[in-house]
Amino acid sequence: MSVTDSFPLGAATTLDELARDPHPRLAQLRAQEPVSWLPELGGWLVTRRDLALQVMRDAATFTVDDPRFSTAQVVGPSMLSLDGEQHTRHREPFNAPFRPRQVRDGFASFIEQETGRLITALESAGAAELRRGFAGPLAVAVVTEALGLSGAGTDTVLSWYDSIVRSVSDITAGHEAGPAGAAAYAELRAAVENTVADRGSSSLLVSAAERLALPEVASNAAVLMFGGIETTEAMITNALLHLLRHPDQLALVLGDFELLDGAIEESLRLEPGAAVVDRYAVCDTALGPAGVRRGDLVTVSLAGANRDPAVFPDPDRFDVRRENARLQLAFAHGPHHCIAAHLARLETRIALQRLLERLPALRLDPDRPAAPHGLVFRKPAALHVQWDSLR
């Protein structure tokens, strides 16, 4: 009997389906084949939360340190694609600004300022596209501030980010990445080198260069940059979409902004911006019902784990008062838990509250529907909204 015969649902699962509307298929897999072999993926897909945690916690058995790891193919070795002592060595120089207190003290005022500036530019129009008209530029401004990257404007950084993310997504889907990702990374690396060369700068990159070689600083800056932009742009866009699609839940939030934190966690649970994370088996091992072989790709579906009914009752419902929503795994888990999760949460909370306060009767544009899309990175291509202009 072949692997495919043993996992028939996986054999029938396509990557296109997982990019378009993954949740019905993920629910089937989770219930019947929680570790399933997907021929199109060329690996295992893990959809049950307990098994997802097992994989992400056990870096000795399920590693990121493999030549096939998509991000490393684009930007080289970094904290994202190394484990053990090397992972610690790459991550530690970047930790300090992203601890909870340092995030509040170091970034709240800047985020408020940028959020206000962006909304002021929009509010008289009565309509806008908020993914690239608001969420993207805000995320770029904050991550550029966090890194202390000099000489790169918002449009330039967004273009780098688009090209790098597209290359990572192409590799994950089994395609050959085009030259744009490598070209974008070369430009980013040059900007990092120029920033580090300015030793008078207080940039995080300069301090990191005291402990890491310059190519290592650049690769980690790339990971932090596109991760920070991707995470926050998706968080803001997906959370807005969830709130505007559910007027009853939006009304609760408008009546009590303390519920915004729950709304953000619930949106992360329902539609994590990064839907999957990849690992590679270091040895033959049992994982749930599957016999995983050394070298096998093991892809954790964060989207699947986040709707596990064993943990989240009525898992497809958006409920801003869900008591355990913070158990969601959108920021991954274990040694590779997102380094900037606290910053992303703060940024998203400020952004959502100011949008809801300053754009009266904010609502989706009924003529331009939006839906999340993407195999790896999931958010709407655009989010068109309207509000009652005060002109």
Helices and strands as residue ranges (DSSP letters): H 3-6, H 8-11, H 15-20, H 23-32, E 35-38, E 43-46, H 49-57, E 62-63, H 70-75, H 84-91, G 92-94, G 96-98, H 100-122, E 127-129, H 130-130, I 131-135, H 136-147, H 154-172, H 179-197, H 204-208, H 214-245, H 247-255, G 257-259, H 260-270, E 276-281, E 285-287, E 290-292, E 297-301, H 302-305, G 325-327, G 334-336, H 341-358, E 363-364, E 372-373, E 379-380, E 384-386
